[in-house]
Amino acid sequence: MSFEDDDMTTQGRFSFANSKMKKIDGIL
C-alpha cells in the first residue's frame, strides 16, 4: 500500500491529527 492509501485509514487520520496537535501544543 502507498502512504496515500494509509492516510485514508482511521489510523492514518489519527496519526495526522495527533501530529498537528503536537505542533499546536508546541506553539502554545
NORKAHU-V545062 format. One line per field, one symbol per residue. ss: DSSP state (2 for helix, 1 for strand, 0 for the rest). phi: phi as a letter, one per 30 degrees, with the letter a starting at -180 (. if undefined). psi: psi as a letter, one per 30 degrees, with the letter a starting at -180 (. if undefined). A space follows every 50 residues. Layout:
ss=???
phi=???
psi=???
//
This chain:
ss=0022222002222222222222222220
phi=.cdddddddddddddddddddddddddd
psi=lleeeeffleeeeeeeeeeeeeeeeee.
//
